[in-house]
Every structure is written in C-alpha cells, then in structure tokens.
Amino acid sequence: MYIFGVCGCCGALRPRYKRLVDNIFPEDPEDGLVKSNMEKLTFYALSAPEKLDRIGAYLSERLSRDVARHRYGYVCIAMEALDQLLMACHCQSINLFVESFLKMVRKLLESDKPSLQILGTNSFVKFANIEEDTPSYHRSYDFFVSRFSEMCHSGYEDPDIRTKIRMAGIKGLQGVVRKTVNDELQANIWDPQHMDKIVPSLLFNLQSGERTESRSPSPLQATEKEKESPVELTERCFRELLGRAAYGNIKNAVTPVLMHLDNHRLWEGKTFAVRCFKIIMYSIQSQHSHLVIQQLLGHLDANSKNSATVRAGIVEVLLEAAAIAASGSVGPTVLEVFNTLLRHLRLSVDYELTGSYDGSTNIGTKIIKAHEERQLQEAVIRTIGSFANTLPTYQRSEVMLFIMGKIPVPGVHLTLPCTESGPEGTRMIQVMLLKSLVQVTAGFQTTNMLTALPSSFLEPLLSFSLTEDPAIRLLVLQILLSLIDRHDNRPKFSNISSISDISVLKLKVDKCSRQDNLFMKKHSQQLYRHIYLGCKEESSGRQHYEMLFALLGLLSVELANEEVVVDLIRLALALQDLALSTDEGLPVYNRCAVHALAAAYLNLICQLTTVPAFCQHIHEVIEVRQKERPHLLPEDVFIDNPKLPSSLEKVEGDVLFLQSKITEVLGGSGYNTERLATPYVPQYTDEDRLSKRKSIGETISLQVEVESRNSPEKEERTPAEEITFETLKNAIVDSVGMEEQERERRRQVVEKFQKAPFEEIAAHCGARATMLQSKLNQIFEITIRPPPSPSGTISSGYGQSQSRSVPIYEMKFPDLCVY
C-alpha cells in the first residue's frame, strides 16, 4: 500500500478514516479515483456517520495541500470523492461535512486557474441539487454570490475559456438560488445586497449575445448548441429566479433591472428593455403582474425630466407589459395608472411647446426635440389604449369618464391646471386626450348604452363637436362611432355611396332593445343637433362628411325604432334645406357635400325601411341627379379631385327630395305623418357658446321671447323699438361681451380655489358666512314681532311707545285661554 507522507511501519497507527481516504488516491493521478477503495470509504461513512466530519476535514486538508503544490490531478480526485460522499450521506452529521465541502469549493473558486474555478462550480451545482434532511443555521452564501457574479463578468483573453467561465458563474448563481430560495433558515437571497449582484450579472450575459425572441413562457425546443450558449442559459436562470419570487420579493427583483437599464442607457434602444420585461412578465406569477406595472410607472415618474427617448422607451415597455399581463396588469389602482399616463402626456405637451424641462430658456437647460416628444405622446396614447383593452366594460366606462374629466373645456371647467404654453397648449392637450379616448373606446362593446354612456360623459363629448378646430371635431366623431358600433358595421360605411342594393354590405341589424329606446329618447335630439351643426361647419372636409354619414348609418342599424327613423329622415331633409340656403354662406364644396350626404343617407334608409314607394322616389331623384347634377351625388363629390361648378344656383325640381312626397308614401305604411310633415329645426342650447358663432335668428328669437313675457295687465306697453342693423349688431356684441365677462369670472373663481392658501379661502368663506348671518338677523328682526302682552308697553325717552318682550310665565292670559 502506498501512503503519502508517512512511513510504512507507522501506517497501521493512523486512524482508519485517514487510511481509507489515502487509499482512494492512486499512485498516478491520471488513473483516476480508485473505485473499490472509494466504495469502502463510502460504506465506512454510512456505518460510522459520526466520522463524516473528520473525513471531510481530512479531505479538505489534502485538497488544500495539493492546490498549493499544483497537483491538480489529485485535486480533481478529491472533489470527485467529496461529491460521491455528499450524494450518498444524508445523516444528521451532514452539516459539518458540508462546511468542509464548501470550504474546499471556496478554495477552488479563489484560484486563478479557470479549470479549478469551473471544477468548484460544478461541485457546488451538484451540492445545490441535494435536498438536505437537517436544517442549517450558520451557513452563509455571501461569498458564493459575489464570486459567481464576478465570474459572470469574466474578461479572460481566450474567448472560449471566457465563455466557459461565464457559464460556470451563471450555473453557480442558479445553484445559490435553488439552495436558498426555499430555505427560511438561510440568508434571504431576495435582499437588495444580493439581488443587486445577481440580476445585473444575468442581464449582462443576456445582453452579450443575440438570440431570436420568443414570446413563449419558456424556451422551446432548442438545439444542443443553443442550450449551451450563455444567453440561453442566462434566460433559463433568470426565468427560474423570477418564477420563485413571492409577492413581497417582486420589487427587489425588478429594481436592479431598472437600474441596469438606466446605467447602460438601454431604454433608448427599446429592444433589449422590451425583451427583459417580456421575460419578467411571462415568468412571474400572473397575480403579481400589476406590481411590475406599478414599478414601471414609478420609474416613469422618476424620469419625468429625462430625455424623450428614455421616457418613450419606458412607455414602450409598459405597452408590451400590459399586453402580456392582460387583466392582471392594472391591479387595484385602475385610475391611478391612467392618471400617471395622462400626467406625462400633459408634461410632454408642455415640454414641446416651451422647449425646456423647467419652463426657462437658460443656457444650461436641455434642448428638447419636438419630434421626439411627439413620438413619446403617440407611445403614451397607444399605451393608454393597451391598458384599456385589458379592462372589463364597467371599468372602461369609468376610465372614459375619468379622461373626459381631464379635458379642459374653455369657459366651462379646467380640471387640469393652466398650462405655461397658453391656448396652444390647451388645444394640444384637448387633442391628445381625445386621441386617448379614441384608443380607449376602440372595440368597446356594451349591451346597455345608458349605463355605458351617461350624460356626464356624452354631453361634454358632444360639446367638442361645436368647436372651430376640425381636428377635434374629427376625433369626437371617431369616438362616437366606436361607442355606437356594436356589431362591426362601421367598416361597411367607410365610403359614401348611393348603391342601389345595400344587401351587398351585409349589415348586421338587431331589434332595438328597451335600453336602446330609452337612450335614444334621452339623447337623440342632442345627436341630431350635432350632426346638423357638423354639416354646417365651413371647415368640415371629406373625412368629416364620411364620418357623419357613418354616424347616421350606425344610428339607423344599431339604435333605430320607428320614431328614430322618422326623425332621421327629417334630419336628412333638413340637411338638404341647409345646402339650398344661401344665408349660411357655405362654400360650394360644402353645399355639394351636404347634398351628397343627404342623398346617400336617404338611399340607405329607404332600403332599410323596405317601403317600395319611398325607395322609388329616392331612386328617381338619384337617377335625375346622375343625368343633370352629378355633383350632388357622393360618387362625384367625395373623390380626390372633385369637379364642381363655380356656383350652386337653381337647384330645384326633380333633383330634390320632396318632404311632402316622402310624408305621403310613409304615411301609407303606418309612419307618423304629422311628425314627418314637420321640418326639423335644431334646438340651440348653452353649448353653442363654445362655437362662438351665435346666429342672428337666435338673437331675434330671444328678443321676441323677452317682449312676449311682458304682461299688459301689470304695466303699460311701451312703444316697440325699431329693429335696425345697428340694434342687432349691438345685441350680438353685448351678448359676446357679457359672455366673456362671465367666463373670466368663472375662471378667476376656479383659479382662486385652486391656488389660494387655505387660510385665505377659509377667511373668505367665514366673511361670507358672517355677512349672511347678519342679513338673516335683520330679516328676523323685521318679520318676527314679540307677542302682545297685557302688561302694556314701555315708553321710550322720546315719548314713543316701544314694545317689550315679556316672559311667558309673566303674561296674563284671558280665562277662556286657560285650561
């Protein structure tokens, strides 16, 4: 027997466990572990577990000596023996043996030799896969986390060896996570001090190689070569780490990702950041998704004054994360998510218009690129739509109301603070928030229009259709179309035409429900009025008329009953009268477009009502127009270069739809002839002040109404004032002036309560309360008199009698009043 370091005569005096350990080492290290002797050592360790710690200590001593003497063959044999003993023994004394094992692994990892580092890592990974039967109270893995993280960043000159070292580091980190994540007695691997080392090391290796993206929750069938690549191994380790994260550990796992992307400026490229968060969202438990979303929103707030490209990168990641998380993305704070996105949308508008992040133009301020801010705004709007698509209908309705409350309506309310960029900033915010509403309402489906579209949402929305800005009016029409279309009929009305057979459109028409009837009964006149005024706008273009036609068509197939059909026909005839009128001063294109719109809609509604005589009349007029006045039909108006006459005169006779004829033919089919015979006149309301264009006819009607209220019995009728052009002009100017004063007064009141200190507001309200109380006291003194007293009166100093209040117990009542 060959025994190292002792004489043959003294070998029998050595402890048995040392002799068994020495016997596993061959004379030539290239021969490898002596298996027969290794079996004897294993049997001895199982038979005498109390000796296991001594076996481990002696193996550790031999390994340290062999490392120092560069006898690496024996080092490998010692580690192999340790691995086999570790796999075979699960007794209570294993903890002491493990300490010796980890000491040897640490010794190998501290070596400069890559082969020894890889050897130690492989042994640690085998150890990590062992489930120990006994708990450990004093074991620490801090060194291994630090060392494996350092190996993940290896910069060894030889690329092959560098790759092997990095992969060993990744496997080591994976082993540490497996060993500690489920053991409550071990050091908490989720602490920031550990996560700040583990996560950046994984991201560094994930970024170092290019790999085809996969949206699957785990890597699919990969080749052996891909499985051995650092990128694939890193992703597998990263997914395992995130998959083991509990509710309270998500923040510690995600924060280092955000910091890594910040430090290496990876938000601007977007690709890697999106890839990282796809891995995160697919790996964590679905009920924790909203925690990641909240951290991203918080990080967006923290970078509110960073460059637009960085903020856009974070928003793009939010967009992808929301799409993956689906219903779990928003979490319990639904409106807070949208409030954050809307706030950043408003900040971006201010940055674009002011040109700096702090509102000043100092030399040291960053210069803002307008096109980058616009890209950010579009990204935020898309993200708002992505979040909204994950919500159920009732929550989406709340979000719609929330966004509508944020839109500043001139002269009515200013939910958002006044922007530094003035009226242009207000207009841009209106446009951006309406675009957000377009995204939120896209694909909106509801069975009850009354609950989905309450007056608090519909009335402010419709008020924007009266503004002069054509872009805002177009957005309002898009929102209305999305809300009303419940059967995907909107694309079938994309082109205005007067086709002879609408069956080719394959419209889906359902019977109008009771809720739909109630909705139209409540809001139909508002919708008709805004359609009429939309056609009346000089700035309306081809897109406006196409959307107005689609709105009329959707009302006819989605929400129409017999009464609604009659009103829509009246509205179409009123539009024809509007196009014929020269008093409104509409350009030739607008008049031709309104004629064409009315013709296309009457052609549609006559075929929906299926009244033959009605269809015949409409088709006859269309045929006449095709021959004599093609510029009054949609096919010749709504094209790229329409050929229109210079003026529109003498439009009469057979080219017009006759209200009397339509009333007659529909009356024979049971429709309300009295209502059909009544021309449609839009009802003007307070919302018209937004359009800043009150008609002269309205001013006259107001004046006549005021005069008619004067009663001849109460006062003598004054001679009627002569109405001249100057009188009408002054009336309009005074009305606008009072309107401006009232709007300014409201704005000042709102601004005062928004910006004034609490003490000032409290003092103001207290003064008003005091003044009100004094007025009430005066009224009470005048109206409430003391009761008459038999005791008489008291005389004042000036000989006047003055009433005196007498207590009730001193009063003398007549006998008839006493019981």
Disulfide bonds with the S-S distance in Angstrom:
none
